[in-house]
């Protein structure tokens, strides 16, 4: 899935929106959505760029850099995409769209990323967790892989994800990803290195809060 500047509408409505924005911000009216989008977001991120930005938010910066270069990713459940930008607002882009193919989402919820550019998205509607890569140089997202099964357990409606460096920040080989799946309900601990199940946490009526391997 290619990265593209944020679009607020489609077809004729999009052209009307662009024309109005170009007039308001004194931008030459062209088909370059990125020019208009940058102007719209030059001072602050406009809520109109989202249909429902309540899914998940994550931010990080490349290892060795300062917080001034932090990147932000926000999931939009109703437009089934991610919107992301850098702290200095040099760009704002969108990634995704409705569907179940690589680089598409269906009600993306939580997002977690780290200083290595690894990005995990709880793709609730598709019952999976999607892994992306964020390129800090080109500021683009790209699809890497997805997980819908952990051992014999199929994800139902994952809503939460969180990267865990296991207390060894400089060693990414032993990192874990925590996945919260209310549809099961269960919380999973997945090995990031190979996508396998490390542990499962769930509740039973006769044994609440039990760790299950």
Buried (B, 14 or more C-beta within 10 A) or exposed (E): BEBBBBBBEEEEEBEEBBEEBBEEEEBEBEEEBEBBBBBBBEEEBEEEBBBEBEBBEBBBBBEEEEEEBBBBBBBBBEBBBBBBBBBEBEBBBBBBBEEEEEBBBBBBBBBBBBBBBBBBBBBBBBBBBBBBBBEBEEBBBBBBEBBBEBEEBEBBBBBBBBBBBBEEEEEBEEBBBBBBBEEBEBBBBBBBEEBEBBBBBBEEEEEEEEEEE
